[in-house]
Amino acid sequence: MTRRQQPARRGQMILYIALLAVVVGCMVALSLCDRPPVSPEERPSSGDTLDIAIEYSPVTYYTYDDTLGGYNYDLLRMISDSMGVPMKFHPVVTLEKALAGLESGNYDVLVAQFPMTARDTSRFAFTEPIYIDQQVLVQRRGSNAIHSQLDLAGDTVWVVKGSPMIGRIASLSREIGDTIYVHVDELYGPEQLMLMVAEGEIRYAVVNRSIARAMASRLPNLDRSVAISLSQFQSWMVSKDRPGLCDSLDRWHNQLKSDTAAYHLLQRRYFGGTFPTLAR
């Protein structure tokens, strides 16, 4: 009786081992799925080509039909053409992912609505300011609209994940002596947050004034009159390991500014000649 059971037990053991191998294989496959591969578009370029991570926004980079545009995009293209510097652009939506790509070396430069702060200079290198901007509250117009930072006490504002605006709102909470809650959005950029405010999905968002102004004609029901910060420098960001690249970008930018006709024409095209830049 015992001898007849041994083959059956041996067969069960083989079955268990096979099932265990399948389970382990599935676990390995799932772990690999949690690590999304780097697409060819995100891999660093070879040679002298600069990989530029550039944020989708009405000011920085946008697409309309088959046309690419944006103040920062056109400015970089002018530098590329004038100085003979090949560039590859990597459009990004989520700021946090772009920051991680800059730190990991996938990108050489990050161009985004990211004001230069003392806290971030220990993490990244910044070029000389490209222009000056300011953070503002975006809300729907109407009788329920607020008119002062003090009125945000106890309310919630939405910001893009990875944005230094989070720290600014924390400072503002201390200044007014009450809590302003922050919802950090992991999926969308500032333009999408403005659309959510316009549709009534959320009440408040904090974005850069240049973006709010660029979208004013598209979203006329939005108010952007409440400032959240003072004027802040907007710069391009480079890895701390590439100080020489920062110097080169500053030199190229200053050379382009010396050609005032082309440079001012670019400003007038996007901002009617009123966009705040820094005099050299």
Secondary structure, 3 states (H helix, E strand, C coil): CHHHHHHHHHHHHHHHHHHHHHHHHHHHHHHHHCCCCCCHHHCCCCCCCEEEEEECECCCEEEECCEEECHHHHHHHHHHHHHCCCEEEEEECCHHHHHHHHHHCCCCEEECCCECCHHHHCCEEECCCCEEECEEEEEECCCCCCCCHHHHCCCEEEEECCCCHHHHHHHHHHHHCCCCEEEEECCCCHHHHHHHHHCCCCCCEEEEHHHHHHCCCCCCCEEEEEECCCCEEECCEEECCCHHHHHHHHHHHHHHHHCHHHHHHHHHHHHCCCCCCCCC
